[in-house]
Amino acid sequence: MISKRLEKWFAKFKLYFFTYKNGFFELPYLANSPEAMINSISKMPFTKHYPNKNFIKSNTPFLKADIYYQFIEDNIVLLVTQIQYKANVNYKMIYDKHLPVQWYFLTFQVNENPSIARCLVINGLNFADKSWTFFKPGADVSNHHFKGENCILLSLYFTEKALKNIFFNQKEQDFSVFKTFLDAKLQYLICPKTAAADVYKHEPMFELLKLDAKKADKVVVKQHTLAFFNAFIFQLNQQNLNKKHFEIGNLERIKILEVERLLTNAVYSKFPTIAFLATEVGISETNLKSIFKFVYGVTLFQYYQVKQMDIAKTIIIEGKLKIKEVAHTMGYENVGKFSVAYKKHFGICPSKE
């Protein structure tokens, strides 16, 4: 079935390989499954597929790529890609309506020369030099890369069966945030670089498949695959996400998380102005106030004050500083104003703690 559909797809789209539009050379590929993707890419000009080595090599006027893949199980596939862009390229995911669409895919991307080239843009969002993306089956993705990028991508494809029977079967992991996203209408999740992203080291997996993907020990590869998936779960759990975060768009979520980070970092000083916060993340003041309250259930100042007062209470109870010193540390001009705010929040004066 898939081979016949692939031939029809190739006959239809071969004329559109690397057509130029809006500053990018477009590269369509069949995205229903890893098998469909591998076979559609293999048919592209200047591309050679080595099935006996699970390896694809491509050297076109637009990009140079080495792709290593491993079918770990029937419902888990791992791809490791090293790619250099000679021009701006936009990947277009094409879904054949006659083929099933049942694969999730998770990608960790590293741009090895971010100082030379602009970084990846997915569905209008700019990325840092490291980023995670997760897509539900059938997600519509516009994936733009820029000339000069030198990237390594680790991509994990899996079905619902693998998700439930293998990944979710790890009792020590907390999947609550991820499951909340799966239940939401949002089709894809984008996580630009954070401190947590640096925890994952891609080199061992890359080198493991690069040596010889066909001969790689599947047990070892599977262990690396679980570690890869768990690193993504760790990334999500570090972001303090709730259900509301998945009821807004990816761009809004990323901006609101950045505002939350700015507020948290400001607890030892005065409240940043809403104008400052809005300018920092590139959003209007009205939208910032509205979206933030929708996500967190409180205003920007209320959120900031809760954070600040919780820290102040801890310091006072531990007796590390005098109340006057705590007030000064928290950016209050005098201890009286601090005491009023503290009592309003906790119902008790700081001196009574």
C-alpha positions as CSV (number, residue, x, y, z in Angstrom):
1,M,0.0,0.0,0.0
2,I,2.6,2.5,1.1
3,S,4.9,1.8,-2.0
4,K,2.0,2.5,-4.4
5,R,1.0,5.7,-2.5
6,L,4.7,6.8,-2.5
7,E,5.0,6.4,-6.3
8,K,1.8,8.5,-6.8
9,W,3.1,11.1,-4.3
10,F,6.5,11.3,-6.1
11,A,4.9,11.6,-9.5
12,K,2.8,14.5,-8.2
13,F,5.4,16.4,-6.2
14,K,8.7,15.8,-8.0
15,L,8.2,19.0,-10.1
16,Y,7.9,21.0,-6.8
17,F,11.2,19.8,-5.2
18,F,13.1,23.0,-4.2
19,T,10.8,25.5,-5.8
20,Y,11.5,29.0,-4.6
21,K,8.9,30.9,-2.6
22,N,9.1,33.9,-0.3
23,G,12.9,33.6,0.1
24,F,13.0,29.8,0.7
25,F,13.5,26.7,-1.4
26,E,10.6,24.4,-0.5
27,L,11.1,20.7,0.1
28,P,8.0,18.6,0.4
29,Y,8.0,15.1,1.9
30,L,5.5,12.5,2.9
31,A,4.9,12.7,6.6
32,N,2.3,10.0,7.4
33,S,4.9,7.7,9.1
34,P,8.7,7.4,9.5
35,E,8.7,4.8,6.7
36,A,6.9,7.1,4.4
37,M,9.3,10.0,5.3
38,I,12.4,7.9,4.8
39,N,11.3,6.6,1.4
40,S,10.1,10.0,0.2
41,I,13.3,11.7,1.1
42,S,15.3,8.9,-0.6
43,K,13.6,9.7,-3.9
44,M,14.8,13.3,-3.9
45,P,17.4,14.5,-6.4
46,F,21.1,14.1,-5.4
47,T,20.1,11.7,-2.6
48,K,21.3,8.1,-2.1
49,H,19.7,5.6,0.2
50,Y,21.7,2.7,1.7
51,P,19.0,0.4,3.2
52,N,21.7,-2.2,4.3
53,K,23.2,0.5,6.6
54,N,20.0,2.4,7.6
55,F,21.6,5.4,6.1
56,I,20.6,8.3,3.7
57,K,23.1,10.7,2.2
58,S,22.0,13.9,0.4
59,N,24.2,16.6,-1.2
60,T,22.1,19.0,-3.2
61,P,22.7,22.7,-4.1
62,F,20.6,23.6,-1.1
63,L,21.7,21.3,1.7
64,K,24.1,18.5,2.7
65,A,22.7,15.8,5.0
66,D,23.5,12.5,6.6
67,I,20.5,10.6,8.1
68,Y,20.9,7.6,10.3
69,Y,17.8,5.7,11.3
70,Q,16.9,2.7,13.5
71,F,13.6,0.8,13.7
72,I,13.9,-0.1,17.4
73,E,10.5,-1.8,17.4
74,D,7.5,-1.8,15.0
75,N,6.2,1.3,16.8
76,I,9.4,3.2,17.7
77,V,11.8,4.7,15.2
78,L,14.8,6.8,15.9
79,L,16.5,9.2,13.4
80,V,19.7,11.1,13.8
81,T,20.5,13.8,11.2
82,Q,23.5,16.0,10.6
83,I,22.7,18.7,8.1
84,Q,24.3,21.8,6.6
85,Y,22.2,24.4,4.8
86,K,23.6,26.0,1.7
87,A,20.4,28.1,1.2
88,N,17.2,29.0,3.0
89,V,15.0,25.8,3.0
90,N,11.4,25.3,4.1
91,Y,10.2,21.7,4.7
92,K,6.6,21.0,3.8
93,M,4.9,18.1,5.5
94,I,2.5,16.4,3.2
95,Y,-0.1,13.9,4.4
96,D,-1.6,11.3,2.1
97,K,-5.3,10.9,3.0
98,H,-5.2,7.2,1.9
99,L,-2.5,6.3,4.5
100,P,-3.0,6.2,8.3
101,V,-1.6,9.1,10.4
102,Q,-0.8,7.7,13.8
103,W,2.8,8.7,14.7
104,Y,3.9,11.2,17.3
105,F,7.3,12.7,16.9
106,L,9.7,14.4,19.3
107,T,12.8,16.3,18.1
108,F,15.8,17.8,19.9
109,Q,17.7,20.2,17.7
110,V,21.2,21.7,18.1
111,N,22.4,24.5,15.9
112,E,26.2,24.2,16.1
113,N,27.0,27.6,14.7
114,P,24.2,30.0,15.9
115,S,26.6,33.0,15.7
116,I,26.9,32.5,11.9
117,A,23.4,31.8,10.9
118,R,19.9,32.7,12.0
119,C,18.2,29.8,13.8
120,L,15.3,27.6,12.9
121,V,11.7,29.0,12.6
122,I,8.8,26.7,13.2
123,N,5.3,28.0,12.5
124,G,6.5,31.6,12.9
125,L,8.5,31.0,16.2
126,N,12.2,31.7,16.3
127,F,14.5,29.2,18.1
128,A,17.6,29.4,20.1
129,D,20.6,27.1,19.4
130,K,19.0,24.3,21.3
131,S,15.3,23.4,21.3
132,W,12.7,20.7,21.7
133,T,9.6,20.2,19.6
134,F,6.8,17.6,20.0
135,F,4.1,17.0,17.4
136,K,0.9,15.0,17.6
137,P,-0.1,12.8,14.6
138,G,-1.1,14.9,11.6
139,A,0.2,18.2,13.0
140,D,0.6,20.9,10.4
141,V,4.1,22.2,10.5
142,S,6.0,24.9,8.6
143,N,9.7,24.3,9.2
144,H,12.1,27.0,8.0
145,H,15.9,26.8,8.1
146,F,18.5,29.4,7.1
147,K,21.6,29.4,5.0
148,G,24.7,28.7,7.2
149,E,22.9,26.5,9.8
150,N,24.8,23.4,10.8
151,C,22.4,21.3,12.7
152,I,22.2,18.0,14.5
153,L,18.7,16.6,15.1
154,L,17.5,13.7,17.1
155,S,14.0,12.6,16.2
156,L,11.9,10.0,17.9
157,Y,8.8,8.6,16.2
158,F,6.3,6.5,18.2
159,T,2.7,5.4,18.1
160,E,0.0,5.5,20.8
161,K,0.8,1.9,21.6
162,A,4.5,2.6,22.4
163,L,3.5,5.7,24.4
164,K,1.3,3.7,26.7
165,N,3.1,0.4,26.9
166,I,6.7,1.6,26.9
167,F,7.2,5.2,27.8
168,F,4.4,5.6,30.3
169,N,5.4,2.3,31.8
170,Q,8.3,4.0,33.6
171,K,6.9,4.3,37.2
172,E,9.5,6.7,38.4
173,Q,8.6,9.4,35.9
174,D,6.0,12.1,36.4
175,F,4.0,12.4,33.1
176,S,1.2,14.6,34.5
177,V,2.2,17.7,32.6
178,F,2.8,15.8,29.3
179,K,-0.6,14.0,29.6
180,T,-2.3,17.4,30.2
181,F,-0.8,18.5,26.8
182,L,-2.0,15.3,25.1
183,D,-5.5,15.9,26.3
184,A,-5.4,19.5,25.0
185,K,-6.4,20.7,21.5
186,L,-3.0,22.1,20.9
187,Q,-1.4,20.0,18.1
188,Y,2.3,20.7,18.7
189,L,4.5,21.9,21.6
190,I,7.6,24.1,21.1
191,C,10.2,24.5,23.9
192,P,13.0,26.8,23.0
193,K,16.2,26.6,25.0
194,T,16.0,26.8,28.8
195,A,18.5,25.8,31.5
196,A,16.8,22.3,31.5
197,A,17.5,21.9,27.8
198,D,21.3,21.8,28.5
199,V,20.8,18.8,30.8
200,Y,20.4,16.5,27.8
201,K,23.6,15.5,25.9
202,H,22.9,14.3,22.4
203,E,26.4,13.2,21.5
204,P,26.2,9.5,22.8
205,M,23.1,8.8,20.8
206,F,24.5,10.5,17.7
207,E,27.7,8.6,17.8
208,L,26.0,5.3,18.5
209,L,24.0,5.4,15.3
210,K,26.6,7.2,13.2
211,L,29.0,4.3,13.5
212,D,26.6,1.8,11.9
213,A,22.9,2.3,12.5
214,K,22.1,-1.1,11.0
215,K,24.4,-2.9,13.5
216,A,23.7,-0.8,16.5
217,D,22.7,-2.8,19.6
218,K,18.9,-2.3,19.8
219,V,18.9,-2.8,23.5
220,V,21.4,0.0,24.0
221,V,19.6,2.2,21.5
222,K,16.3,1.6,23.3
223,Q,18.0,2.7,26.6
224,H,19.2,5.9,25.0
225,T,15.8,6.4,23.5
226,L,14.1,6.2,26.9
227,A,16.7,8.6,28.3
228,F,16.0,11.0,25.4
229,F,12.2,10.9,26.0
230,N,12.7,11.4,29.8
231,A,14.9,14.4,29.2
232,F,12.0,16.0,27.3
233,I,9.6,15.2,30.2
234,F,12.1,16.8,32.6
235,Q,12.1,19.9,30.4
236,L,8.4,20.2,30.6
237,N,8.3,19.6,34.3
238,Q,10.8,22.3,34.9
239,Q,8.6,24.9,33.3
240,N,5.9,25.0,35.9
241,L,3.1,24.4,33.4
242,N,-0.6,24.0,34.1
243,K,-3.6,23.1,32.0
244,K,-4.2,26.7,31.0
245,H,-0.7,26.9,29.3
246,F,-2.0,24.5,26.7
247,E,-5.2,26.4,26.0
248,I,-3.2,29.3,24.5
249,G,-0.9,29.2,21.5
250,N,2.8,28.2,21.6
251,L,4.0,31.8,21.0
252,E,1.8,33.2,23.9
253,R,2.9,30.4,26.2
254,I,6.6,31.0,25.6
255,K,6.1,34.7,26.2
256,I,4.1,34.2,29.4
257,L,6.7,31.8,30.7
258,E,9.4,34.4,30.1
259,V,7.3,37.0,32.0
260,E,6.9,34.5,34.8
261,R,10.7,34.1,34.9
262,L,11.2,37.9,34.9
263,L,8.8,38.2,37.8
264,T,10.5,35.4,39.8
265,N,13.9,37.0,39.2
266,A,12.6,40.4,40.5
267,V,11.4,39.2,43.9
268,Y,14.4,40.8,45.6
269,S,13.7,44.2,44.1
270,K,10.7,46.4,43.2
271,F,7.9,45.1,41.0
272,P,8.8,45.6,37.3
273,T,6.4,47.8,35.5
274,I,3.9,46.1,33.2
275,A,5.2,48.3,30.4
276,F,8.7,46.9,30.9
277,L,7.5,43.3,31.0
278,A,5.4,43.8,27.8
279,T,8.3,45.3,26.0
280,E,10.7,42.6,27.0
281,V,8.6,39.8,25.5
282,G,7.1,41.7,22.6
283,I,3.4,41.8,23.6
284,S,0.9,44.5,24.3
285,E,0.2,45.5,27.9
286,T,-3.5,44.6,27.5
287,N,-2.8,41.2,26.1
288,L,-0.1,40.5,28.7
289,K,-2.4,41.3,31.6
290,S,-5.3,39.3,30.1
291,I,-3.3,36.2,29.1
292,F,-1.3,36.1,32.3
293,K,-4.4,36.2,34.5
294,F,-6.1,33.5,32.3
295,V,-3.1,31.2,32.8
296,Y,-2.2,31.9,36.5
297,G,-5.6,33.1,37.9
298,V,-4.1,36.2,39.4
299,T,-2.8,39.6,38.2
300,L,0.9,40.1,37.5
301,F,1.4,42.1,40.7
302,Q,-0.4,39.5,42.8
303,Y,1.7,36.7,41.4
304,Y,4.9,38.7,42.1
305,Q,3.8,39.5,45.6
306,V,2.9,35.9,46.5
307,K,6.4,34.9,45.3
308,Q,8.0,37.7,47.2
309,M,6.1,37.2,50.5
310,D,6.7,33.4,50.5
311,I,10.5,34.0,50.3
312,A,10.3,36.8,52.9
313,K,8.4,34.5,55.3
314,T,11.1,31.8,54.9
315,I,13.9,34.2,55.6
316,I,12.1,35.6,58.7
317,I,11.3,32.2,60.2
318,E,14.8,31.0,59.6
319,G,16.0,34.1,61.4
320,K,18.8,34.9,58.9
321,L,18.0,38.6,58.7
322,K,16.2,41.2,60.7
323,I,12.8,42.3,59.5
324,K,14.2,45.7,58.5
325,E,16.9,43.9,56.4
326,V,14.3,41.7,54.8
327,A,12.2,44.7,53.9
328,H,15.2,46.4,52.3
329,T,16.1,43.2,50.5
330,M,12.7,43.0,49.0
331,G,12.9,46.5,47.6
332,Y,10.7,48.3,50.2
333,E,11.6,51.8,51.2
334,N,10.7,51.3,54.8
335,V,9.8,48.5,57.2
336,G,6.4,49.9,57.8
337,K,5.2,49.4,54.2
338,F,6.7,45.9,54.2
339,S,4.9,45.0,57.4
340,V,1.5,46.2,56.1
341,A,2.0,44.2,52.9
342,Y,3.1,41.1,54.9
343,K,0.1,41.3,57.3
344,K,-2.3,41.7,54.4
345,H,-0.9,38.6,52.7
346,F,-0.5,36.3,55.8
347,G,-2.9,37.9,58.3
348,I,-0.1,38.3,60.8
349,C,2.7,40.9,61.4
350,P,6.2,39.7,60.5
351,S,7.3,40.5,64.0
352,K,4.9,37.8,65.3
353,E,6.4,35.0,63.3
